[in-house]
Amino acid sequence: MKFRIIISLSLLFLIYLFGIFVSINNVNQTTATLNRLLNLHKISDLRASLVHRVMRVNSDLYTVHTPYSQSLDRIVDNVDALTSLAAACTSCHHRPETLADLEQVGLLIEDFKKALSFYITTSADSRRLERLKHDASQVGETLLLQVESMAREASLGVERVSAQAFSEIQRSKNALLVLVALAGLFGLLIAVFLARSITRPTRALVAATRRIAAGEYGFALETVYREEFGELARHFNAMSLSLKNSYARLEGEVEERRQAERALRASEERYALAARGANDGLWDWDLLGNSIYFSPRWKSMLGYDEPDIGTDPNDWFRLVHPDDRQGLEAKIAFHLEGTVAHIESEQRLRHRDGTWRWTLTRGVAVRDENDRPYRLAGSQTDITERKKTEEQLVHDAFHDALTGLPNRALFANRVEHALLTAQRRPGFLFAVLFLDLDRFKFINDSLGHFTGDQLLIAVGRRLAEFIRPSDTVARLGGDEFGILLEDIHGLDEAVAIARRIQKDLPRPFMLDGHEVFTSASIGIALSSRGYEQPGQLLRDADLAMYHAKARGKARYEIFDKSMHDHSLAHLQLENDLRRAIERQEFHLCYQPVIESATGKLSGFEALIRWRHPTRGLILPSDFIPLAEDIGLLPTIGLWVLGEACRRLGQWRSLGGAALFLAVSVNLSGREFTPALVETIRKMLSEHQLPPDSLRLEITERTLMGDPQTSGALLAELKSLGVGLQIDDFGTGYSSLSYLPHFPIDTLKIDRSFISGIDHNRDNYEIVRTILALAQNLNLKAVGEGVETQAELEKLQDLGCGYVQGNLFHPALDAATAEQLIRRQSLVP
């Protein structure tokens, strides 16, 4: 805008300069015209004066003694002046005609002067004078005519020049008027342009400020202007946007402050309500004035009224238990020093009734700009009941809920304490006894869990009678108990306690109207073996207890290193057994079953063997019990069943008499479940076996565990068409009453009865009875473990239809069994 104003004013100034130049030029021209007109008038006056003089001279020629010389001088002067003016005239006398007339006039005047001179100087001859007068008069007339003619022409020139001068003056006037009008109009246009250039953005700016003043923050001007107003618009828009943002922030801050004020009011209300209704007492300590405020609740929780406790901090500390005061003061000091972020301390305070109440004190300091504390405030909570609960929880955590005796955790802690004492005191000796009640499960199942729990409580009390007050009796879990005998003189003291338990524990317990008897198997571990961890003593005492159970129960065993070695070997064997199937270390051997009358091969009994990578061949008696303990027996049994069916299918593919072979597979109690039926059905279908080619051997112990369930399951298996055999008949529970109801095909006589049948009368009678029973029930019989010809002959005499044993063939691998099949020409 600045440049527009400068340019506009400069144009206006140039226009006015141009007008001044034109005005000066017109004035100069008008002045020259007027000067020329003035000269013309002077020339006209001189001409008139010349005419007058010439006429005067001519008139004086006829007058006596007229001063001709003086008149002639005036005529000459007039002519000279006229000549000078004519020479300077620019209007008419510059023409050649006028110049010639002037020259002619000059010549005439010269002639007139001469004529007069002659006339004046001649006086002798009148005739001559007359002639000279006449000549002078003629010259004067001619001069007068010439001057009059010039005067007329000069008059006409004056009129013409006057008209021209007035015309030029009028034209200059008009030009000046037009110039003034144009200059004024242009100035007005410039003024309007400048006014619009200034007022339009100014009005837009004023309108924008009004809209912003009305609250329309962020309103923006159009940035169509250049220079200052464009820059002003951009700055205004930036200011408007900034104002909008600032207003938004201001609104946010105002809203936050309102919310903070509302929250503060709500907090103050909550604080007031909390202070009136909370169970906590409040305190506020002015550190500079060393005065402290205690809320009414703070005082009432200790049984005091409002005036009973003042503002002295010592009124507080005097109530703190002497054992807790130093800790409270230290925590306050640490917080004031900035070592800890806040105060949190548990201490006992004396109640007005003299009892001690547990309280929890929390607090925090308020600091000035130099980080110096000047105020300390906090709360106090009565935690007496919580402390009692914690003590009860601690007691429950380390004591058995049923018997009230220490539990395994506390027992291990006390054993650890005894170990530390032994490390500090050479010669300090202690022992751990690990007890397990014999036949507790039977008692629990027979009389119920309530009676079983009462028995455990009674056993715990009786065991406590056998030890000193410094010793510990603990219930370690289930029916297991531990005894810690501290500071004994030797192993004999521990053995004496074990013997006393063996003697007195079996005395009857009267429980819920029942007389209950029990005994315990005891393992003893002595600290002299250099133990470092309590778990090691418990482990070895537990291991010795298991050895006592394995050797007949109701006895004690003292731990020695061989037990640990045996346990490690047993654990290693267990680990190897878990990997044996995936490593394909199991294989089946097949012991032939022979028809005793003809000696022909009737079938095979599948027997599992374990080819251990380091121990070699392991018989079932060495790993089957372990597999049953660790829950692997169902998996192993399923593998045996599948492998036997697969092998039998291969043999049947030989054709001929091999189609009539059967394979017997032993089942454990873990396998004898309803799922077995579906498993057998799938395997028979998979290997395309007739059902009667598979015979399942089940022990009496398995069948008699639950005779009704066993009978139903046997019926389902029988419906499949498989053969069912009772293995080791006569060695387990008596099954004679259920035998007619079981769909059994065959009785297998255990080798313990077959052995020595030719000379052992008892075995002979047992075998004879079993065979008679089988014949009466229309059952087949198989004699196991036939080792001698005499044993075979006795069995043949008694009518035993089938036999197996080393007399015929030991257990054979699959290839040898197949060769036996071919050799006996059971196939073409």
Secondary structure as the mmCIF struct_conf table of DSSP 4:
data_model
#
loop_
_struct_conf.conf_type_id
_struct_conf.id
_struct_conf.beg_label_comp_id
_struct_conf.beg_label_asym_id
_struct_conf.beg_label_seq_id
_struct_conf.end_label_comp_id
_struct_conf.end_label_asym_id
_struct_conf.end_label_seq_id
HELX_RH_AL_P HELX_RH_AL_P1 LYS A 2 ASP A 60
TURN_TY1_P TURN_TY1_P1 LEU A 61 TYR A 62
BEND BEND1 THR A 63 THR A 63
TURN_TY1_P TURN_TY1_P2 VAL A 64 HIS A 65
HELX_RH_AL_P HELX_RH_AL_P2 TYR A 68 ALA A 88
BEND BEND2 THR A 90 CYS A 92
TURN_TY1_P TURN_TY1_P3 HIS A 93 HIS A 94
BEND BEND3 ARG A 95 ARG A 95
HELX_RH_AL_P HELX_RH_AL_P3 PRO A 96 THR A 121
BEND BEND4 ALA A 124 ALA A 124
HELX_RH_AL_P HELX_RH_AL_P4 SER A 126 ALA A 213
TURN_TY1_P TURN_TY1_P4 ALA A 214 GLY A 215
TURN_TY1_P TURN_TY1_P5 TYR A 217 GLY A 218
TURN_TY1_P TURN_TY1_P6 THR A 223 VAL A 224
HELX_RH_AL_P HELX_RH_AL_P5 GLU A 227 GLY A 277
BEND BEND5 ASN A 279 ASP A 280
STRN STRN1 GLY A 281 ASP A 286
TURN_TY1_P TURN_TY1_P7 LEU A 287 ASN A 290
STRN STRN2 SER A 291 PHE A 294
HELX_RH_AL_P HELX_RH_AL_P6 PRO A 296 SER A 300
TURN_TY1_P TURN_TY1_P8 MET A 301 GLY A 303
HELX_RH_3T_P HELX_RH_3T_P1 GLU A 306 ASP A 308
BEND BEND6 ILE A 309 ILE A 309
BEND BEND7 THR A 311 THR A 311
HELX_RH_AL_P HELX_RH_AL_P7 PRO A 313 PHE A 317
TURN_TY1_P TURN_TY1_P9 ARG A 318 LEU A 319
STRN STRN3 VAL A 320 VAL A 320
HELX_RH_AL_P HELX_RH_AL_P8 PRO A 322 GLU A 337
TURN_TY1_P TURN_TY1_P10 GLY A 338 GLY A 338
BEND BEND8 THR A 339 HIS A 342
STRN STRN4 ILE A 343 ARG A 350
TURN_TY1_P TURN_TY1_P11 ARG A 352 ASP A 353
BEND BEND9 GLY A 354 GLY A 354
STRN STRN5 TRP A 356 ARG A 367
TURN_TY1_P TURN_TY1_P12 GLU A 369 ASN A 370
BEND BEND10 ASP A 371 ASP A 371
STRN STRN6 PRO A 373 ASP A 382
HELX_RH_AL_P HELX_RH_AL_P9 THR A 384 PHE A 398
STRN STRN7 HIS A 399 HIS A 399
TURN_TY1_P TURN_TY1_P13 ALA A 401 THR A 403
BEND BEND11 LEU A 405 LEU A 405
STRN STRN8 PRO A 406 PRO A 406
HELX_RH_AL_P HELX_RH_AL_P10 ARG A 408 ARG A 424
BEND BEND12 ARG A 425 ARG A 425
TURN_TY1_P TURN_TY1_P14 PRO A 426 GLY A 427
STRN STRN9 ALA A 431 LEU A 437
TURN_TY1_P TURN_TY1_P15 ASP A 438 ARG A 439
HELX_RH_AL_P HELX_RH_AL_P11 PHE A 440 LEU A 447
HELX_RH_AL_P HELX_RH_AL_P12 HIS A 449 ALA A 464
TURN_TY1_P TURN_TY1_P16 GLU A 465 PHE A 466
BEND BEND13 ILE A 467 ILE A 467
TURN_TY1_P TURN_TY1_P17 PRO A 469 SER A 470
BEND BEND14 ASP A 471 ASP A 471
STRN STRN10 THR A 472 GLY A 477
TURN_TY1_P TURN_TY1_P18 GLY A 478 ASP A 479
STRN STRN11 GLU A 480 LEU A 485
BEND BEND15 ASP A 487 ASP A 487
BEND BEND16 HIS A 489 GLY A 490
HELX_RH_AL_P HELX_RH_AL_P13 LEU A 491 ASP A 504
TURN_TY1_P TURN_TY1_P19 LEU A 505 PRO A 506
BEND BEND17 ARG A 507 ARG A 507
STRN STRN12 PHE A 509 LEU A 511
TURN_TY1_P TURN_TY1_P20 ASP A 512 GLY A 513
STRN STRN13 HIS A 514 VAL A 516
STRN STRN14 ALA A 520 LEU A 526
HELX_RH_3T_P HELX_RH_3T_P2 SER A 527 ARG A 529
TURN_TY1_P TURN_TY1_P21 GLY A 530 GLY A 530
BEND BEND18 GLN A 533 GLN A 533
HELX_RH_AL_P HELX_RH_AL_P14 PRO A 534 ALA A 550
TURN_TY1_P TURN_TY1_P22 ARG A 551 GLY A 552
BEND BEND19 LYS A 553 ARG A 555
STRN STRN15 TYR A 556 ILE A 558
HELX_RH_AL_P HELX_RH_AL_P15 LYS A 561 ALA A 580
TURN_TY1_P TURN_TY1_P23 ILE A 581 GLN A 584
STRN STRN16 PHE A 586 GLU A 595
TURN_TY1_P TURN_TY1_P24 SER A 596 THR A 598
STRN STRN17 LEU A 601 HIS A 612
TURN_TY1_P TURN_TY1_P25 PRO A 613 ARG A 615
STRN STRN18 GLY A 616 ILE A 618
HELX_RH_AL_P HELX_RH_AL_P16 PRO A 620 ASP A 629
TURN_TY1_P TURN_TY1_P26 ILE A 630 GLY A 631
HELX_RH_AL_P HELX_RH_AL_P17 LEU A 633 ARG A 652
TURN_TY1_P TURN_TY1_P27 SER A 653 LEU A 654
HELX_RH_3T_P HELX_RH_3T_P3 GLY A 656 PHE A 660
STRN STRN19 ALA A 662 LEU A 667
TURN_TY1_P TURN_TY1_P28 GLY A 669 GLU A 671
BEND BEND20 THR A 673 THR A 673
TURN_TY1_P TURN_TY1_P29 PRO A 674 PRO A 674
HELX_RH_AL_P HELX_RH_AL_P18 ALA A 675 GLU A 686
TURN_TY1_P TURN_TY1_P30 HIS A 687 GLN A 688
HELX_RH_3T_P HELX_RH_3T_P4 PRO A 691 SER A 693
STRN STRN20 LEU A 694 THR A 699
HELX_RH_AL_P HELX_RH_AL_P19 GLU A 700 GLY A 705
BEND BEND21 ASP A 706 ASP A 706
HELX_RH_AL_P HELX_RH_AL_P20 PRO A 707 LEU A 720
TURN_TY1_P TURN_TY1_P31 GLY A 721 GLY A 721
STRN STRN21 GLY A 723 PHE A 729
TURN_TY1_P TURN_TY1_P32 GLY A 730 GLY A 730
BEND BEND22 THR A 731 TYR A 733
TURN_TY1_P TURN_TY1_P33 LEU A 736 TYR A 738
HELX_RH_3T_P HELX_RH_3T_P5 LEU A 739 HIS A 741
BEND BEND23 PHE A 742 PHE A 742
STRN STRN22 THR A 746 ILE A 749
HELX_LH_PP_P HELX_LH_PP_P1 ASP A 750 ASP A 750
HELX_RH_AL_P HELX_RH_AL_P21 ARG A 751 ILE A 754
TURN_TY1_P TURN_TY1_P34 SER A 755 HIS A 759
HELX_RH_AL_P HELX_RH_AL_P22 ARG A 761 ASN A 776
TURN_TY1_P TURN_TY1_P35 LEU A 777 ASN A 778
STRN STRN23 LYS A 780 GLY A 783
BEND BEND24 THR A 788 THR A 788
HELX_RH_AL_P HELX_RH_AL_P23 GLN A 789 LEU A 798
TURN_TY1_P TURN_TY1_P36 GLY A 799 GLY A 799
STRN STRN24 TYR A 802 VAL A 803
BEND BEND25 GLY A 805 GLY A 805
TURN_TY1_P TURN_TY1_P37 ASN A 806 PHE A 808
STRN STRN25 LEU A 812 LEU A 812
HELX_RH_AL_P HELX_RH_AL_P24 ALA A 814 ARG A 823
TURN_TY1_P TURN_TY1_P38 GLN A 824 SER A 825
BEND BEND26 LEU A 826 LEU A 826
#
